[in-house]
């Protein structure tokens, strides 16, 4: 059953609900809770059609057209412009589910109680992974990065850093409306120390920001805090040689420089390894060594995003290797075994595989503690056992973007065939679809409830986003 996607379908449930196991109720209520808990997913471009699709299908969405207003005289003919919206192919490869068993002893509970005990925690988990998958795309926007004028985001520099992000987006001709800035919890704390975000006279919201510690709309951005903004800490990240190096060139290097002389690094860097120069992340294309130690590095085009002075800090992040005899094929969606790290990778770190600095960039969204990592999306290309695992540097990767920078595509899943012993329903609301499956599990001796949704996440235009480093 499909509901109007612009009108929420809200049901009232009572303790004496006659049938707490109507799958349509579960699907409908799950979507309401999902919407309540998503942050990033509400702010990006959404594409939905009520056409049943399967995992791995490719759908086509549109990158909105761009027009230019043209002046004309009173007697001049109008100038026609082609209404061309760029086609973007998106693979539906995010099949996200939560499954749990309601034991026989719990079956007498009302739907209201079951929502509190099972459904709400399940949907909070699902909302989290959807937001993580979207915010993991910030790695695709590292070519548009800004950093505090002092290299440290604090209460005295946060406004200037935001203005730098605004200026970069203006330079890239991002539309001025529908811009959002998602802050990590650490960076939000810094921002809230600045009077720009707290003074009631400055917020224009009657003091709501001061009362609720929200950031509101500032400098052209709708500001939100999300715990899912990538923000790995330095405690879990190892440096090549165990210490930082530095730029070793008296004149320093200007914007766009790709090759730099450095000192203080013990050991040899590897192609596609991550480094930071002046606090901004880059990937190493090649390096030179003297007596086995790295003495110069070449980073990927377009080179330095900000000028760096002599003695500017250079960090090179150590890598590990893929730890699976058969490797992993393209499209692999599950956990990837890695090894060789003194400190194991952490959630929020960027990661690349192999030695090519043009290989895809992913973001780690789960580290279950068994020697594996989960990525923001299935593998774009195959990886082999023993391939380098290059993890990114620490920092808060606050994401400024226009709605059309990233797309979240949702399509309904099929209902199971009749006669298989499962009750099921699909509900569509506000450009998202949810399927609920309920069946008795004779082994677990209870009703197994599975709530799943099919998504695709795709960067539409990297010019419409910016990474504000914290």
RALIN-V53770 format. One line per field, one symbol per residue. burial: 1 if it has 16 or more other ideal C-beta (glycine too) atoms within 10 Angstrom, else 0. Layout:
burial = ???
This chain:
burial = 00001000100000001001111111111111111011111111111100001000001010100000000000000000000000010111110001011100000010110110011101100111111111111111110111110000100011101101110110000100011111110111011101011100001000001100011101011011110111110001111110001111100110001101011110001111111111111111101000001111111000111101000101111111111100110000001111001001111111111100101111111010000111111111001000111111111111111111111111111000000001111111111111111110000001111111111111111111111111
